[in-house]
Amino acid sequence: MTTANAPFVPPGSGWPEDPAAPDTPVAHTPLDVQRLAAGASTLHEVCARQSVCRACPRLVEWRERVAVERRRAFADEEYWGRPVPGWGDEEPGILIVGLAPAAHGGNRTGRIFTGDRSGDWLFASLHRVGLAARATSVHAGDGQRLLGARVAATVRCAPPDNKPTPAERAACLPWLEREVAETVPTVRVIVALGGYAWQGAWPAIKKAGYGVPRPRPPFGHGAEVTLTPPAGTAPDRVTLLGCYHPSQQNTFTGRVTEDMLDAVFTRARDLAGLTADEGAGPGPVPGGS
Ligand code: SF4
């Protein structure tokens, strides 16, 4: 078993796509998260700081324990063992928001939705509609790229049973708030993957200055909400789209299918003014124009 980096990959030690450096400042409390998220000078620095955060003791303990104990299938792999930062286009037209990384997915590979079944479904769909260069996302540094899109999570550390506590969600929110704010100039569509992400992204969207309807409309697959962008920014409207999460439970039971995912991401692509030709262009594009 490889254990050189356990319980986590040291920042700036050569892991592909690691945004952090050895001197990236580390948040140890929720107040630190607020301060360091607000004080980062670029989106890249926001992500670097996300990736070394230690503000939630229960999640730090869990993510590092998983990285040491490992699943048998990955026993010979190094695990990332750190928060999983936002990833993708730095000037995206589409921002995709999920709940949290998976213990043996993003927590292992260091890239969001990478190395787990949900990610297999997500990236395959993004590729079919031209928003990802490859159909698979296996590990950081595998050549995968998002094309006009970016993926982030409402909680950056893998939680036990996929259930972060309300306090952990609140602690992590400033990271998402800042990431949403940094992408305001280019984003035309925000896609929430699942009801938790819909709920979790809402305060970050408001904090970034978007005008939102009240009360918050209910989540649903294909639900659309028009957001008013902050004053002085380029787009005249931004759309929040709901999409069922491609969790194993949802895909096994047929609650979400490939066609359903493709329909939402085709809609997102069209609303964002992107074309399949700008992306991987594997075509045909289901339901596309
Ligand atoms: S969940 Fe968020 S705030 Fe908590 S330790 Fe992880 S990155 Fe930091």
Residues whose N, C-alpha, C, O or C-beta is under 5 A from the ligand:
A	BS01	SF4	V33 Q50 C53 R54 A55 C56 L59 P83 V155 R156 C157 E168 A171 C172
